[in-house]
Amino acid sequence: CRKDWLEEFGILSSLPENDPDAVGRLGRFRSCLLRTARRRGETFLAGACVASSLLICTEAIARTCDATEATLLKKAASIRRHLISRVGRDFWDLQRVSGGEILAAVNAGEGIMNAHGLFVLHRLVSLACGRKHGSPSEELSMLSRAVASALKLADAEGCCGICLERWDAADKVLVPKCGHALHADCFWGLVGASCPPGGRGKCRTCRVPQRWSPLARSNLVC
């Protein structure tokens, strides 16, 4: 199932935004993962870890996030916590789907995940592996590099909207849905600074309100 699920994740990540079957296909995929993640019994624990970790990461390929979807994703995070308390951190880390596996599945698809999708995926893998504080792992560093590379690929002359420095592979970047990326340090500097009237919660470049999916938002500070 692990191989098949990763393949399906890669296919879903490559579907165009206007694909009429994408939402339904993702829903069926998530239902399958949720059923597996909820299975009880010692023989199902490894599969439950795989399913729940991948279910969390489906937030990166979702087209929308309504109340029903938000509830499902919070349920996935709750299952993760329950599994870790039951099997222990070492077993969870051994069985869960890694960021490298997901990135390989995405790269194997016919499409290319944009920088925003990769950034959200980075946040979700960080949540799944529980590394919100401390030095980043190689797994998260690899995903961070993928985000910066996607920005450079999309616009070789692109730069941070605050400091105007061009992107470097080692940059830690925050990419909202509108695509106007900022260095993480520049973003948090903005948060602590005064905001012009009507500008709070909006992109400083295009003024579009910033909306984050629930699990990525919960793990934005990292």
Secondary structure, 3 states (H helix, E strand, C coil): CHHHHHHHHHHHHHCCCCCCCHHHHHHHHHHHHHHHHCCCCHHHHHHHHHHHHHHHHHHHHCCCCCHHHHHHHHHHHHHHHHHHHHHCHHHHHHHCCCHHHHHHHHHHCCCCCCHHHHHHHHHHHHHHHCCCCCCCCHHHHHHHHHHHHHHHHHCCCCECCCCCCECCCCCCEECCCCCCCEEHHHHHHHHCCCCCCCCCCECCCCCCECCCCHHHHHCCCC
